[in-house]
């Protein structure tokens, strides 16, 4: 089996690496220290085509599945925080594309990305103070009120939570059914009752916004349930009759589709860490020679 990259993917790799070297590395430390969201870098990424709905759509039509991974590795080599600021919207897009109707995808996906002149970002809100991957324990509730849904609850550790224009929120409609009684709702930043909460203080990846999302009697139109009302009502009817609605929740299905990208991001970050460590070992001297010439350091770098 040939694992070498095609000419096309090598060009994408070079393109992304040059962007990271030119636009990300010089400002990475500044954004990490100030913990500000790097809108100017996101805008440059959007203008160059690195941050766009079109790029994600190209990945969907790439049979090798390598378009986004090749690019992501280089961007995260530049800076993990800025990389997540650029590509964090991919999680909400994956949820929308995986379970939304075609009309919902056409309406809301462009709003997640904005325009090159005024880029936007999306968020996917699942985690709560008492529940993370244990989605059966989610306490955020969605109650139907005529032609609207009313959402109440607090989400935590949400990537882009404080800056997103569109937020996909997982909430429970029927607590008796566990994850089978849950749905995902499309919330616009301007919807009444929606607001960003506390921004998290982190040890790293600080250019990426990680915040609470607060829903206080947040009212959204009934059609903003992901997949549409007909599909959700059929799902509830099946669950209430004891039938199977699938082996896993919609939230976990989204996580499973996107976790390989987390591994790719980690590779880019690891490459950068090794390069920084190697350069430091060549420059720093102790006991009369560069520390990289001491066997214990050599072993760590070789491993």
N, C-alpha and C positions, 0 to 999 in steps of 0.2 A: 504494500500500500504506500502510495506517495503522499507524504505529509507536507511537501513543499508548497509555498504560496504561489498563486498564479500571478502573472504580470499585473493584472488589475488590482489584486489585493496588495501587492508590493507597492504599487502607486498610492493606494489609500494609506498604507502604513507610513510611507514617506511624507505624504501630505499632512497626516495627523501629527507625526513627530515634529515636523518643521513648525507647525502651529504651536505645539506645546513648548518647543524651545524658544520661539520668538515671542509668544503672547502670554504664556502661563508661568514659566520658570522665573522670569524677571520680577513678577509681582506676587508670587506664591507666598513668600514670607510675610509680606505686608498684610495680605488678606487673612492669613492665619492668625496674625497677632491682633488685628483689629476686629476679627470675627464678623466683618461686613460681607454681605452677599455680593459676589463679583459681577454685578450687572454689566460693567463695561466689557469684561472678557466674554460674558455670555453673548453680548451684542456682536462682538467681533466674530464669535463662533457662528452666530446666526448669519451674519453677512457673508461669511466664507462658505456656508453650507454645511458646516460641521454640526450645527444644532438646527435641525429642521425636521418637520414631519416627513418630508420627501426622503430623507436619509433612512428613517425607520422603515418607510415603505419599501425602499430598495432592499433593505435587509430581508424583508418578508419574501421577496421574489428571488433571493439568492439561494440557490439549492445547496450551496456549501455551508450556509449559515455563518460565514466568516466576516461578512461586511462590518457589522458593529463590533464584534470582538477585536478585530485587528485595530480598529480606530480607538476603541476604549482603552486598550492596553497602553497605547502611546499617550493618550490624554492623561491617564492616571499616573503614568511615568512622570508627567509634568507636575501634577499636584493632585492628591486624592480629594482634597476639599473642593477645589475648582472643578475637578472632573465630575464630582457628584452634583455640583451646581449645574453643570452642563447636561448631564445625562440622567439626573434624578427623575425627570418627567417620564422617562421610559417605563417606570413602574405603574403609574396611573394610566399610561397609554396601553400597557399590556392588559390591565383590567378592563378598560373600555373596549379594546379590540376583541378580548376573549369572551365577553359576555354581553356586550351592548348590541343594540340593533344597528342596522346599517345607517339609519337616519341619525341615531345618536352619535355614531362614529363620525359621520360627515359634519355634524353640527359642532361637536365638542372637541374633537382632536385638534382642529386648527386653533381653537381658543386656548388650548394648553400651550401652544408654541408661540402664538402671537405672530409678529412680522419681524423681518430682519431689523427694521428701524426701531420697533418697540416689542422686543421679545417678551414672552410670558413663560411661566412654568406651571406644571400641574403637581398635585399631591395625591397620595393614596393613604387614607387614614383608617388604619385597623387597630393598632396597638392602644391599649388603655392602661390606667394605673394598675389594674388587677389582672390584665390579660394581654398576652402577646401572641405567640403562635397558637396558644390555646384558645382558638377563636370561639369555642363553645361557651366560654366564660364572659364574652362581651356583654357589657351592660348598657351601652348606648341603645336607646329605643327609638323606633319609628312608629308613629301612630297615624292612621289615616283620619283626616278630617275633611270630609267632602271631597273637593277636587284638589286637595293638597295633602302632603305628608308633613308631619311635625316631628322634628328630630330633637332629642335631648341627650346630652352626654358630653364627655371630655375624652379626647384622644391625646396620647403623649408620644414623644419621640418621632414626630412626623417629619420626614424629609420634605423640605419646601413648605412646611405648614404655615410659616409666618409670611410667606411671599407669594404663594400660589394664587393664580387667577381662578383655577378650577380645582375643586377637591372632591375626590371620590370617597365617600364615607360608607363603611360597612356598619350596619345597625341591625338590631333584632326586631322583628315584627311579631313573632310568636315565640316567647321564651320556652314554651313547653316542648318545642321541636328541636332545641339545640341549634346547631349550625344549619339545619334544614329549614329553620324558620327565619333565617337571616337574608338580607338583600343588600345590594350596594346602590347608593344614591348619589346622583350628580348634584353637587352644590357649587353655586357660583359665589365668588368672594363677596358680591354685593347683596346676596340674599339676607333678608332680615333674620337676626338671631345667630348669624355666623360671625365668629371673630377669632383671630389668632390669640393664643394665650402666651404663657411664659416661654421665652426662648431658652433652650438648654445650654448650660455651660459644659463644654466638652474638653477632653484632653487632646484631641486631634481632629482632623477633618473639619476645621472650624470655619472655613469659607463656605461650607454648605450649611444652609439654615435647617435647624432641627428644633421644632417648636410644638407646643400644645395647640390643639384645635378645639375650640369650645362651641358647642351647639346648645343654645338656650332658646327653646321654642322656635327653632329654625324652621321656617315654612318654605317649602318648595312645591312646585306644581306636581301633580300626580304622575305625569309622564316622565319624570326624572328618575324613575326606578330603572336600574340597569337591566336591559333585556325586555322591558315593557311589562305592563300590568297583566296581559293575558298569559304570558309565560310564567310570571311569578305566581299568579293565582292557580295555574295548573300544577306548579311545583308544590304549593301549599296543600292542595287537594290530595296529591299523591302521598305526601308525607303524613298527612292526617289519617289517611286510610291504611298506613303501614307499608306503603310501597317504597321502593328505593329511588332516591333522587341523585344518586352518584356516590362514589366512594369517599369524596372529600368536599370540603366547602369551597365556594368560589374564591375566597381569599387565599386559601392554601394552594389552590390551583394556579393562581396568579404568581404566588411566591415560587412555586416549582418551575414555572416557565421562565422566571427571571433570575433564579439563583446561579445558573451557569455564568451569567454576566458578572456576578459578584466575584467569582473565581478569576475571571479575566482581569478585573480591576485590581485584584490582589497581586496578580503577576506583574502588572505595571508598577505597582507600589513597591514590590519586592525588588524588581530590577533597579529602581531608583535608590532604594536603601542600600543595596549591595554596591552600587557605583559610588555613593557618598561615603560609605564605610571604607572602600578600597582607596579612594582618593585621600581620605583622612589618614589612613594607615601609611600611606607613602610620604605624607607631609609631616606628621607628628613624630618628633624624635624623643626617645627615652633610652637611657643607658648607652648613649653614644651612637645610636643608629635609629633609622625610622622604625616605628613600632611594627610595621608590616613585615620586618625581617626577623621578628621574634617568633619562635615556633608556635607558641600558643595562639598568637594572632593569625599566623599563616593557616593554622588548622581550621580556625573558625571561618575564615574567608574561603578556604578550599571546600569546606563542607557545604 
